[in-house]
Amino acid sequence: MDDKIVLSARGIYKEFPGVKALQNVDFTLREGEIHALMGENGAGKSTLVKCLTGVYIKDQGEIRIKGFDKPVSIKSPQDAQNMGISTVYQEITLCPNLTVAENIYIGRGNYKFINWKEQKKKADELLTKLDIPAKATQQLGTCSLAVQQMVAIARAVDMECKVLILDEPTSSLDEHEVEQLFKLMRDLKAKGVGIIFITHFLEQVYEVCDKITVLRNGEFIGEYEIKDLPKVDLISAMLGKDLEDISKLKSEKKSYDGPDAGTNVYEAENLSSTEGVRPFAFQIKKGEVNGFTGLLGSGRSESVRAIFAADRVTGGSVKVKDKKVKINKPLDAMKNGMGYLPEDRKGDGIIPDLSVRENIILALQVLNGFWKPFSRSEAEKFADEYIKLLKIKTASQDTPIKSLSGGNQQKAILARWLLTNPQYLILDEPTRGIDVGTKVEIQKQVLKLAEEGVSVTFISSEIQEMLTVCSRLIVMRDRKIVGELNGDELSQTNIMKTIAGGSEKNA
């Protein structure tokens, strides 16, 4: 093996019942290299990572690691860690009930004999060095999702790994935190650490990576130098086709032109909740796609959770189609024609041990009443319709939804709400952590719904996506509305100016 190669995988196969997840996949990582692993959801990226880290045991192929004179057998994450492979997964796997220091050092020695005073000191030094806004004695669960992600990275870095695998590490980070992470990655690169970087943010790939390996449908498509692969060619390699949909999407956007166009389907005055959002006014018209935008922590998600009563509403009045209504809990919102796809699909969206079919029919069953269950044939008909409509990749309707890729889980939750035939649909980060192809499919579905008269509130951390999909944006800062943009005002520059200098508004 080349002296510079720190990890080599050759001819990797992995099969699950009904799914060939990996077929003859190769991957090579060198010292001091940041290497992007790219592909659509379901392409095999996470499966390959789990084979490299002992979460799954490969069916065929060989893995070599620098320092070992023959192929290694990685049968557990502990094996991988002992061989110098550290991983930070997309979904944070730390323990929220433990302190930051305990999360950094747990599992690395005899727990009973750890000198926690010394470990606290070391943890605080590490947090300071990485500029992470947390204290060693702080309970991890009290930290924001972004800080929890940074603690997971700190834990991996502190293990002095040869290989650092980052699986969607930036999905919950704001722009400043992403820059912190990139600085850390470049420092580690300079020290000779090989980094595997998995992300769906193409700009980030071209900002920080040296090479790209593309997988598609579980197969190896190619390894490329970053300078030799323009973005359009990368997307084509990932999808297996030319991608004209993204450039066409905005120009093809059509407005709803029904007889009730321009009428409000939902209005709120002085709405507030237990999550500290300043009382705000909000309305959305028939067939409109609007959105809440702002930096991480600005109150975007808390605002839509108040609208759907996912958090306890503490004040305000609501009208649906000009009729005053009480929406104090999600079921009230659902009965008034509303649906809500939450930001955290794992924690608040999917029911992991239920099947794809059961997850899809869940909201409609709640509306129908659990004492009036659907027949098996009805449930199968509903599920089949939306599996086909949204192109959900699943072995069968009976497959546990936890077995699906993140993008296909997201499609199943979207199907759940579409099945209820909503008048007003709230989508909070519907495309986070999913591939470009699925992202475009969801964007097109949103615009199609709006054209048919469904009102949609859309939230995304990607400003360009918001500009593509939304016709009106409500700008937030510090959990209050500071501006509103529409028409020709919609631009990335205007959004950032409004965030930086906007004054509080209540409309």
N, C-alpha and C positions, 0 to 999 in steps of 0.2 A: 504493500500500500504506500502511495506517495507520502513523503514525510509531512507534507502540509495538510493532508486529509485527516480530519479529526473524527469524522463519522462517515461510514459508507453503508448503504443499504442496496442490495442487489436481488432482483427477481422476487420481490415480496408479494405474497398472495395472502388474502384473508377473505373467508367466505362466512356469511351468516345464513340462516335458513331463508332461502328465496332471494338472497342478495349476494352478488359477487362484489364485495366492497373494494378489494384491491386485486389487480391482475398484472403480475410481472412488472411491478413498480420499482424504479431505481431512484436513488437520491444520494447526493454527495455534498458534504459540508467540509469546508476548509477552515483552518485556524484564521482568526482575525477577519472573518467574513460574515456579513449579514445577508442571509439568503431567504428570499420570500418564497413561501409555498402557496401557490395560487390555484384556484379552481372554484367552480360553483359549489353551492351546498350539495352534498351527496357525491362530490367528486372523489372523496377518499382522503382528504387532508387530515381530518381528525383521526380517522382510522389508522393512517400511517403513523401519526404522532403517538397514538396509543400502543402501536406495535413497537415503536422505538423506546417507549417508556415502561413497558411491561404491564400496562393495563389490559391489553390483549396479547395473546401469544400467536405469532404469525403461523400460517399453515405451511408455507414454503419460503425459501429464500435464505439469505445470510446477512448478518449485520456485523460490521467490524468497527471497532473503536480504537483510536490511537492509544498505545500503551499495552495492548493485548495482542499477542502474536498469532492468534487464530480467531475465527468467528466466535462471537459471544452469544450466550443464551440469556435473554432478559425475560425473566418469568414474573417479575413484580416491580412496582415502582421503586421499592427499596433497592433492588438489584440495579436499576437504572441510576439511582442516586449514588450508589456505591461506585459505579463506573464513571461518574462525573457528568451525568445528564440531569439537569434541573428543568422543571416545567412550570409555567404559569398558564392555566387554562382560561378559556373564555368565561366560564362560569366560576366564580370565586369559590374555592373549596376549603377555606379556612374556617375556624370555629368562632362564631360571633360572640359566644359567651365567655371566651378567654381574653386575656389582655393581649395587647400588641406584641409584647415581648414573648409571651407564651406561644403565640402563633408563629413567631419567627424561629423559636428554638425547640419547640416540642417535637418529639420523635427523633431527637439527635442525642441520644445518651439515656442513662437511667434517670427517669423523671424524679425519683425520690431523692437522688443525690445531686441534683443540679443546684449550683449556687445562684439563686435567683437575684441576689443583690448584684453580683457580678454581671449576670445576664442582662439585668435591667440597664446597667451602665453601658454595656456593649450595644444593647438595642438602641438606646438614646443616641449614642455616637453614630450608629449606622443610619438612623432616621435623620439626624442632622446632616450627615455627609450627603445623603440623597435628597435633602431638602423636602422631606415628607412631613406635612403638618399634623403630626400625631405624637403622643407621648407613650413611652414604653408601658406605663401602668394603666393606660386608657383601655377600657373594654372595647374590643374591635367592633362590636355591634353598634357602638355609638358613633363610629366614624362613617363618613359618606362612602358611597359605593366606590367613588374614585380613589379615596384614600385606602380603602380595603384592597383595591387592585394594586396600588403602589406598595403596600405592606407585603402582598404575595410576591411581588417582584423582588423586594428587599430580602425576603426569606431565600429565594432562589439564588440571588447574587451572593449572599453571605456564605453559601455552601462551596464557594470557589470552584464552580463547575467548569468543565471543558466545553460543554454544550449547553446553551440556554435556549429553551423552546418557549416562545411567546405566542400563545394562541388567542388572537383578538384582544391584546392587552389594552388597546386604546379605545375600545368601544364605549367605556364609561368615563373617559377622561376629557377635560376641557383642553383648549388650545395650549395654555401654559403648562399643564401637566403632561401633555403629549411632548412638548419641547423638553421638559425635564427627563422624560423617559428616553427620548432620542439622544440626549446628551449622555445619559447613562449607557445606552447601547454603544455609542461611539467610543466611550471610555473603555468599555469591556472589549470592544473590537481591537482597540489599540494594545490591549494586554494579551491578545491572542485568543480570546474566547470566540468560538463559533456560535452564531445566533441564527436560529430558525424563526422567521417572523411570518405569522399568519394574520392577514388582515383583509378586509374588503374595501379599505380606503386606498384607492389607487394612487392618490397624491402622496400618501405616506410611503408607499412602496418606492416610488421614484425619488423621494427625498432622502431615504436612509439606507436603501438596499444596494448590494453589489451585484447579486444574481437573482434569477427567478427560475423556479421549477414549476411547471404547469401540469396539473392532473385533470383528467376529464373522464367521468363515468368509471372511476376506479383504475384508469390506465395512465401510464406515463406518456405525456405529450412531448415534452422537451425541456432542456435546461438552456437558459439564455443569459448572456451578459446584459445588464440593465441598459447599457448604451445601445445595444443592438435590437432592442424590442420596444418600439413605440407603443403608446397606450392602446391605440386602435388595434394593433396586431396582438397585443396581450389579450384584449377582450375577445377577439376573434378566436385565439387559441383556446381560451377558456370555454367559449360557447360552441366552437366548431362551426361558426358561421359568421358572416359579416354583420356587424352590429350597426344598423342604420336606425334602429328603434329609438335610441336615446336622442339623437339629433332631431328626429321627426316628432318626438312626443309632444314638445311644447307647441310646435306649429299646428299640430292636429287637434289641439285642445278646443272643444266646442262648449258653448254655454247652454244651459237648460233654457228652453223657450216655450215651456208650457203655459197654460192660462193663468196659473198662480205664481209665475216667475216674479221675483222681487218681494214676495211676502215672507215674513219671518216665520220660521218653524220653531224657533226657540229664542227666548229672551230672558235675561237675568238682570236684576238690579241689586247692587250692594251685596253680592254673593260672597260668603266667607266660610271657612272651615276650620277645623281644629289644627290644620297644618300650617297656619300662620300666613296664608295669602291675604294681602290687603283686600278689603271689600272692593269688588269690581263689577262693572256692567259689561254685558256681552250679549250679542245677538248674531244669529246666522240665518241667511235667507235660503229659500228653496233652491236646491241644486247648486249651492255655493260650496267651494272648497276654500276654507280659510285655515289659518294656522297660528299657533303661539310660538314665537321664536325668542331666543335670548341665550345667554351663556348657561353652562351647567350650574344648577342651583338657583336660577332666576325665578323659578316658580311655575314653569310651563306645565309640568306634570301635575303639580298640586292644583292648578287652576282647572284642568279638565277633570281631575278626580272630584273636585267640588261640584262641577257641572253634573257629573254622573252620580254624585253622592257616594262615591267609593270611600271617601273620608267623611266623617260626621260634619254635616252642614250646621253652622252656628248662626247664620243670619242671611237675610236677603229674600227676595221674592222671585218667582219663576212663572213665565207664561209659555205654554206650548200652543202654537197656532192661535194666538191672541186670547187663550183661555188660561186663567190663573190656576196653577196646580201646585200640589205639595210634592216635592221630590226629596225625601229624607233618607232613602236607601236605594241601592241599585235596582231592586225589583220595581220600585216606583218609576225609575227612569225607563226600565225595559217596557213597562206597561204603557208608557207614553211614547213608544216608538223609537227608543234610543238604544244604541249598542256601544260597547267600549272595549277596545283591544288595548290591554295595559302595557306599560313600558317593560315590565319584568315578566317575560313570557314563562320563565321557569317557575317563579314564585307565585305569580298571580294569574297566569294564563292556563297552561296545560294541567291536566290531571294525569301525571306521568304513567301510572299503572293501568289506566283505562285505555281501551282501544281507540284507534283513530275515529271509528264510527261513533263511539260513545262520547268522545270529546266534541265531535261536530254537532251532535244533536242536543248537547247539554242545555244551552240557553233556551232553545225552543221547548224542551221538556219542562224547564222551570216555568216558562210562561203558560204552558199547557196544564201544569200541575202534576206533581209526582204520583198522585192517586189515579192519573189517567195516562199510564205509560203507552208509548207508541208500540205497535206490533213490530216484530222483528223485520217483516217485509217492508213496513213504512220506514223504519230506521235505515235499512239497507238502501232503499230508494233515495232517501235524502242524502246519505253519505256518498253514494255512487255519483249523484248529480254534481256535487261540489268537488269531489276528487277529480272528476273529469274537467269541470269548469276551471279550476285553479291549477290543474296539472300537478296534483300532489303525488309525489313519488313515494309509494308504500307497497310492500309486498301484498298486503290485503287490507280490507277494512278492519280486520281483527288484530292487526299488528299493534302492540302497545305503542302509544304515541312517543314514549321516551326513546324508542328505537329509531325514530326518524331524525334526519338532519335538522338543524335549527331553522333553516328556511322553510322546510316542509311542515315543521311544527307551527311556524308562523302562519302559513297558508291555512292550516287546519283551524286555527283560532279565528282567522278571518272568515272562513267558511261557516263557523259556528254562528257568527253575527249576521252574515248575509242570509242565512237560513231563516232568521227571524223577520226578514223583509223590513229592515229599519227605515225610518224616515230621516233619522239623524245618527250618523256614525262617527265616533271619536276614535282615531287611530294614533296611539302614542308610540313613536319609534317603530312603526310596522316593518321597516326595512333594516333595522340595526342588526349587524352581524350576519347578513345574508349576502349571497353573491349578486353580481351585477345583473345576470339574466333574470333571476327571481325578483330583484328590485324593480326592474323595468316592468315585469308582469304585474306587480302590485300597483305601481304607479298608473299603468294603463287601466287597471281595474277601477282604481279610484276615480279617474277622469270619466270612465264609462258610467259609473254609478251617478256621478254628478250630472252627466248629460241626460240621464234618465230621471233626474229630479231628487236624488238622495243628497242631503246636505252632509258635508264631511268636514270635521276639524282634524287637521293633519299636523303632527309634530315630528320633526326630524332634527338631529344634531348637524346634519349636512345642509348648509344654507342653500347650496345650489339645487338640492332636491326640493326644498321648500319653494324656491323661485319657479321651478319647473311645474309644480303641482298646484300651488295656491294662487288665488286671485286677490287675496287680502291677507295681510299679516299683522298680528297684534304683537308688539315688541315689549318684552318684559325685562326688568332688572330689579334685583333685591326684592323679589316676590310682589312686585307691583307693575301695573301696566304703565309704560312710559311713552308709548307712541303707537300709531297705526299707519300702515302703508298699503296703498293699492295702486292699480294701474301703472302709470309710468314711474311712480315712486319706487316700485319694487326693484331693488338692486342690492347687491352685497354691500356696496359702499354705504348706501342709505341705512341699511340695517345696522351696520357697525356704528355709524354716526349717531343713530337714535339710541343704541345701547349706551354709548359713551356719554351722550349729552342730553338725552330725553328728560322731560319733566313728567312727574306723575300725572296720569290721566285716569278718569273713572268712566271712560267710555271707549 
